[in-house]
Amino acid sequence: MLSQKSAAKEARVVMNGLAFGESPRWHDGRLWFCNWGTGQIIAVDADGNSEVMLTVPATLPYSVDWLPDGRLVVVCGREGLVLRQEADGTLVTHADLRHLSGNAWNEIVVDGRGNVYVNGGGPAPVPGQHFGPGTIVLIAPDGSVRQVADKIAFANGMAVSPDNKTLIVAESHANRLTAFDIAADGGLANRRRWADLGNGFPDGICLDAEGAIWYADVPNRHCVRVREGGAMLDSVDADRGCFACMLGGADGKTLFIVAAEWRGFEHMISDARTGQVLSIEASAPGAGWP
């Protein structure tokens, strides 16, 4: 049961005219996100002033985060590569995931110890399906790559707790958030349900300082704040699909939402520019990674 309801009219439009915003990250005083379908990585401030920071050789899916030393890493999903931006701006291969799967990779998160987790890939989908069961792979600080989880029901957003001990992944097609313990070597263990979401379809997620998670939901056109066990604490409605969300702003308590009209997987790349960045004040600041 919701303890508080945030009306859609309260969410402020920060930016219009995007294709599909995805993978929002609060970094260096601005919201960075991927504008799927264009290859652009954009940074925007709270007043809507935006800048294209980088164009990558990918259309979709792609996702970004930063290594502890400040270098940006980006998953080029269909290409099966994780690229790294060097100090001079050039992109080099950080990891090659093609030997693990020929299917598209999706989301990336880097924890506080430099472990890089990437999800997606996995076995080929059965005929008539867009996606097969997903996996999670670990790119360790020494550059080694290994699979650390499988049978993820459409792997989407991921977050790591502030103590680097728990990874939570959105399983969109199972309507749940799933948690793993993170071992000393970065491996994942003790898989468990963190929250059943009923008819919720979690996409991008973020953690807050009270241990709750905000998840974005495309078909239900909202973002919902839940605690472990599934109790819903708050929600924000939108007039289009919510693809991902991130806490940021000067005090960490602004919830940014990337939203767009959803016309199905076959129309993800088009000339339509219905994507927006929305913002609304949240009750607790962001925590953990990303």
C-alpha positions as CSV (number, residue, x, y, z in Angstrom):
1,M,0.0,0.0,0.0
2,L,1.3,3.4,-1.0
3,S,2.2,5.7,1.9
4,Q,2.5,8.7,-0.5
5,K,1.5,9.3,-4.1
6,S,3.2,11.8,-6.4
7,A,1.0,13.1,-9.1
8,A,2.3,13.1,-12.7
9,K,1.8,16.9,-13.0
10,E,4.4,17.4,-10.2
11,A,7.2,15.8,-12.3
12,R,9.1,18.5,-14.2
13,V,10.2,18.1,-17.8
14,V,14.0,18.7,-17.8
15,M,14.6,17.8,-21.5
16,N,12.5,17.0,-24.6
17,G,13.1,15.6,-28.1
18,L,15.1,12.5,-27.3
19,A,14.8,9.1,-29.0
20,F,15.0,6.7,-26.1
21,G,16.8,7.8,-22.9
22,E,18.4,4.9,-21.1
23,S,21.1,4.2,-18.4
24,P,20.9,7.5,-16.5
25,R,23.8,8.1,-14.2
26,W,24.5,11.1,-11.9
27,H,28.1,12.0,-12.5
28,D,30.2,15.1,-11.9
29,G,27.2,17.3,-11.2
30,R,25.1,16.3,-14.1
31,L,22.8,13.5,-15.3
32,W,24.5,11.4,-18.0
33,F,22.4,9.1,-20.1
34,C,22.4,7.1,-23.4
35,N,20.1,8.4,-26.2
36,W,19.4,5.0,-27.8
37,G,19.1,5.0,-31.5
38,T,21.6,7.8,-32.0
39,G,24.8,6.5,-30.4
40,Q,24.9,9.7,-28.2
41,I,25.8,9.9,-24.6
42,I,24.4,13.2,-23.2
43,A,24.9,15.1,-20.0
44,V,22.2,17.5,-18.8
45,D,22.1,19.7,-15.7
46,A,19.0,20.3,-13.5
47,D,18.1,23.4,-15.6
48,G,18.0,21.4,-18.9
49,N,21.3,22.6,-20.3
50,S,22.6,19.6,-22.3
51,E,25.8,18.6,-24.0
52,V,26.6,15.5,-26.2
53,M,29.6,14.1,-24.4
54,L,30.4,11.2,-26.7
55,T,29.1,9.3,-29.7
56,V,29.7,5.6,-29.6
57,P,29.6,3.0,-32.4
58,A,26.3,1.5,-31.2
59,T,22.6,2.2,-31.8
60,L,21.1,0.1,-29.0
61,P,21.3,-1.2,-26.5
62,Y,24.2,0.5,-24.7
63,S,24.9,1.5,-21.1
64,V,27.6,3.5,-19.3
65,D,29.3,3.7,-15.9
66,W,32.7,4.8,-14.6
67,L,35.8,2.9,-13.3
68,P,37.2,4.0,-9.9
69,D,39.9,6.0,-11.7
70,G,37.3,8.0,-13.5
71,R,37.4,6.5,-17.0
72,L,34.1,5.9,-18.6
73,V,33.1,2.4,-19.8
74,V,30.3,1.7,-22.2
75,V,28.6,-1.6,-23.2
76,C,28.0,-1.8,-26.9
77,G,25.3,-4.4,-26.6
78,R,24.8,-5.8,-30.1
79,E,28.6,-5.6,-30.8
80,G,29.4,-7.7,-27.7
81,L,32.1,-5.2,-26.5
82,V,32.8,-3.1,-23.5
83,L,34.7,0.0,-24.5
84,R,36.7,2.3,-22.3
85,Q,37.4,6.0,-22.9
86,E,41.0,7.0,-22.3
87,A,42.2,10.4,-21.0
88,D,42.7,11.6,-24.6
89,G,39.1,10.8,-25.5
90,T,39.8,7.7,-27.6
91,L,37.8,4.5,-27.2
92,V,39.6,1.2,-26.7
93,T,38.3,-2.3,-26.0
94,H,38.0,-2.9,-22.2
95,A,36.5,-6.4,-22.6
96,D,35.3,-8.6,-25.4
97,L,32.1,-10.6,-24.5
98,R,31.5,-12.2,-27.8
99,H,32.9,-15.6,-26.8
100,L,30.2,-15.7,-24.0
101,S,27.2,-15.0,-26.1
102,G,26.2,-13.8,-29.6
103,N,23.1,-12.1,-28.2
104,A,22.9,-8.5,-27.2
105,W,24.2,-7.3,-23.8
106,N,22.3,-4.7,-21.9
107,E,23.2,-3.0,-18.5
108,I,26.5,-2.2,-16.8
109,V,27.3,-1.3,-13.2
110,V,30.7,-0.8,-11.6
111,D,30.9,-1.4,-7.8
112,G,33.2,0.5,-5.4
113,R,36.0,-2.1,-5.8
114,G,36.2,-1.8,-9.5
115,N,34.2,-5.0,-10.3
116,V,32.3,-4.4,-13.6
117,Y,29.0,-6.4,-14.0
118,V,27.3,-6.6,-17.3
119,N,24.0,-8.4,-18.0
120,G,22.2,-9.7,-21.0
121,G,23.7,-12.1,-23.5
122,G,22.7,-15.7,-22.7
123,P,21.3,-18.4,-24.9
124,A,19.4,-17.7,-28.1
125,P,15.7,-17.0,-27.7
126,V,13.2,-19.6,-28.7
127,P,11.3,-19.0,-32.0
128,G,8.8,-16.1,-31.6
129,Q,10.6,-14.6,-28.6
130,H,12.7,-11.5,-28.6
131,F,15.0,-12.6,-25.7
132,G,16.4,-15.8,-24.2
133,P,17.3,-16.2,-20.5
134,G,19.9,-13.7,-19.6
135,T,23.2,-13.9,-17.7
136,I,25.4,-11.6,-15.6
137,V,29.2,-11.5,-16.3
138,L,32.0,-10.1,-14.2
139,I,34.9,-8.1,-15.6
140,A,37.4,-8.2,-12.7
141,P,39.9,-5.4,-12.1
142,D,42.6,-7.6,-13.5
143,G,40.7,-7.8,-16.8
144,S,39.5,-11.4,-16.5
145,V,36.0,-12.1,-17.6
146,R,33.6,-14.8,-16.4
147,Q,29.9,-15.6,-16.1
148,V,28.6,-15.3,-12.5
149,A,24.8,-15.8,-12.9
150,D,22.4,-17.3,-15.4
151,K,18.8,-17.9,-16.1
152,I,17.8,-14.2,-15.6
153,A,14.3,-13.5,-16.9
154,F,15.2,-10.5,-19.2
155,A,18.0,-8.9,-17.3
156,N,17.6,-5.2,-16.9
157,G,18.7,-2.6,-14.4
158,M,21.3,-3.4,-11.7
159,A,22.4,-1.7,-8.5
160,V,25.1,-2.5,-5.9
161,S,24.7,-1.7,-2.2
162,P,27.0,0.9,-0.6
163,D,28.9,-1.8,1.3
164,N,29.7,-3.6,-2.0
165,K,28.1,-6.8,-0.5
166,T,24.8,-7.1,-2.5
167,L,23.9,-6.8,-6.2
168,I,20.3,-6.4,-7.2
169,V,19.0,-7.0,-10.7
170,A,15.6,-6.3,-12.3
171,E,14.1,-9.4,-13.9
172,S,11.6,-7.7,-16.1
173,H,9.9,-10.8,-17.4
174,A,9.6,-12.4,-13.9
175,N,8.1,-9.2,-12.3
176,R,10.7,-9.2,-9.6
177,L,13.9,-7.8,-8.2
178,T,16.5,-10.4,-7.4
179,A,19.5,-10.1,-5.1
180,F,22.9,-11.8,-4.9
181,D,25.6,-11.7,-2.3
182,I,28.9,-10.4,-3.7
183,A,31.8,-12.6,-2.7
184,A,35.4,-11.3,-2.0
185,D,36.4,-12.3,-5.6
186,G,33.4,-10.5,-7.1
187,G,31.4,-13.7,-7.7
188,L,27.7,-13.9,-7.0
189,A,26.0,-16.3,-4.5
190,N,22.9,-16.8,-2.4
191,R,20.4,-15.8,-5.2
192,R,17.1,-14.8,-3.7
193,R,14.0,-12.7,-4.3
194,W,14.4,-9.2,-3.1
195,A,10.9,-8.1,-4.1
196,D,8.0,-9.6,-6.0
197,L,6.3,-6.7,-7.9
198,G,3.0,-8.2,-8.9
199,N,2.1,-6.8,-12.3
200,G,5.2,-4.5,-12.3
201,F,7.8,-4.8,-15.0
202,P,11.1,-3.4,-13.6
203,D,13.5,-1.8,-16.1
204,G,16.2,0.6,-14.8
205,I,16.6,0.8,-11.0
206,C,18.5,2.8,-8.4
207,L,19.1,2.5,-4.6
208,D,18.5,5.1,-2.0
209,A,20.1,5.7,1.5
210,E,17.1,4.1,3.3
211,G,17.7,0.8,1.5
212,A,14.7,1.2,-0.8
213,I,14.8,0.8,-4.6
214,W,13.1,2.9,-7.3
215,Y,12.3,1.0,-10.4
216,A,11.1,2.3,-13.8
217,D,8.2,0.5,-15.5
218,V,7.5,0.9,-19.2
219,P,4.1,-0.7,-19.7
220,N,2.7,0.7,-16.5
221,R,4.1,4.2,-17.2
222,H,5.4,4.9,-13.7
223,C,8.3,4.7,-11.3
224,V,7.8,2.9,-8.0
225,R,9.7,3.0,-4.8
226,V,9.8,-0.4,-2.9
227,R,11.5,-1.8,0.1
228,E,12.9,-5.3,0.4
229,G,10.0,-7.8,0.6
230,G,7.9,-5.8,-2.0
231,A,6.1,-3.1,0.1
232,M,5.4,-0.1,-2.2
233,L,6.3,3.2,-0.6
234,D,5.8,5.8,-3.3
235,S,5.2,6.2,-7.0
236,V,5.4,8.7,-9.8
237,D,3.1,8.5,-12.8
238,A,4.0,9.6,-16.4
239,D,2.2,9.8,-19.6
240,R,4.6,7.5,-21.4
241,G,6.8,4.5,-20.6
242,C,9.4,5.0,-17.9
243,F,12.6,3.2,-19.0
244,A,15.0,4.0,-16.1
245,C,15.5,6.3,-13.1
246,M,18.4,7.7,-11.1
247,L,18.8,9.7,-7.9
248,G,21.0,12.8,-8.1
249,G,21.0,16.6,-7.8
250,A,22.9,18.7,-5.4
251,D,21.6,16.8,-2.3
252,G,21.1,13.5,-4.1
253,K,17.3,13.7,-3.6
254,T,16.1,14.5,-7.1
255,L,14.7,11.5,-8.9
256,F,15.4,11.7,-12.6
257,I,13.3,9.6,-15.0
258,V,14.0,8.9,-18.7
259,A,10.7,8.2,-20.4
260,A,9.4,7.8,-24.0
261,E,6.4,6.5,-25.9
262,W,6.6,2.7,-26.4
263,R,5.6,1.3,-29.7
264,G,7.2,-2.2,-29.4
265,F,10.6,-3.6,-30.0
266,E,10.3,-3.5,-33.8
267,H,9.9,0.3,-33.6
268,M,12.7,1.1,-31.1
269,I,14.8,2.7,-33.8
270,S,12.7,5.4,-35.6
271,D,12.5,9.1,-36.3
272,A,10.1,9.6,-33.4
273,R,11.5,11.8,-30.7
274,T,9.2,11.3,-27.8
275,G,11.9,10.8,-25.2
276,Q,12.0,13.1,-22.1
277,V,14.0,13.5,-19.0
278,L,11.7,14.2,-16.0
279,S,12.6,15.2,-12.4
280,I,10.8,15.2,-9.1
281,E,12.0,15.4,-5.5
282,A,12.4,12.2,-3.6
283,S,12.3,11.4,0.1
284,A,15.8,9.9,0.4
285,P,19.1,10.5,-1.4
286,G,20.7,8.0,-3.7
287,A,23.2,5.4,-2.4
288,G,25.4,2.7,-3.7
289,W,26.2,2.2,-7.4
290,P,25.6,3.3,-10.1
